[in-house]
Each structure stands twice: as structure tokens, then as C-alpha cells.
Amino acid sequence: GETAPAGSRAGLSGGDLAHWWSDRPLPKTITSDASRRCLAQAVYFEARGESERGQRTVAQVVVNRVKNPAYPDDVCGVVFQNRTWRNRCQFTFACDRVRDVVRNQDAWTLAKKIAGEYASGTAWLDDIGASTHYHARRVNPRWAKLMRRIKTIDRHIFYITRNGDWT
């Protein structure tokens, strides 16, 4: 399948010393209702129109950021980081000033399922590995040239940091 238990990480994670943080354990709060809801919101509002694989990649980026010491150490902190900075936050839905309402119950159910799998540590996509960034194909953010491009999945391009940090 496309997911593997969190302990069997290959490719762009565990063995990569520059990205040592990708093997850090997730905080115990990852399984809380609030954390799972924040993760499901990120999946739903960022990628509900994508394939299930595309939605999983968004969840993995959030979880990777939770592990990375450069970001908040909880899911809601990562998802809503800089939410008061209009169009300058980490995930567009969090600061675009558009009211976020779940309108598609099937997509919400899938987002919650994916969030639960990542929260329990039973999901991992090796080919995305320790990716901490992505953007829609239709945009070209300045930060992208500082990263190593990993893969395009559906309408998003995924990146891993160079040398485990921002440089």
C-alpha cells in the first residue's frame, strides 16, 4: 500500500542525518481530539479536491513540521501558525479570511480518517519523506528556490529542506 508503519521509514527520512528531526517521536497530544481536528481541517481545506494520496501528503507535511524544531510542537500550532497575518500564514485556509465551512461530509470523513492514521503513527509516504513544504502548481513562491523539490502530486509540489534546515 501507500502507507507504512511509522517505524519503517526509508528514502527521505530516517537515514538522512540532515533531517534527523524526522525520526523524533510525535508529542502525546497528537492523539487528542483537538489535534486530530486541526489536522483534518488542514487536509480538508487544503486538499479535499485532491486524490486520497494527495490529501495524505498534506497531513504528512503537517506532522513533519510538528517534529521539526523550527515549528510549533503541536498540530494546531503548526496548522494555525501566523493565522493573523493575512495571506502570510503557513496554510492558506487559516488566514485567507474566508469562512471555513465543511460542506462535503464524505470529504470531511476521509480527512478525519487520514488525520487519525497520521495521529496514531500508522501512515507514512516514503516518497514524500521529511517534506515540510508544498505549494500549488499555479504559484511560484520565493522560498521554493531555497528547498529541494521532491515530487508533484495532484496540484501540489512538495519540498524537503536542504541540509535539514532553511539553507
Salt bridges, closest charged atoms under 4 A:
GLU2 OE1 - ARG53 NH1 2.88
ASP16 OD2 - HIS19 ND1 2.73
ASP33 OD1 - ARG36 NH2 2.81
GLU50 OE2 - ARG155 NE 2.78
GLU52 OE2 - ARG56 NH2 2.79
GLU52 OE2 - LYS113 NZ 3.54
GLU117 OE1 - ARG56 NH1 2.51
GLU117 OE2 - LYS113 NZ 3.58
ASP127 OD2 - ARG53 NH2 2.16
ASP127 OD2 - LYS151 NZ 3.13
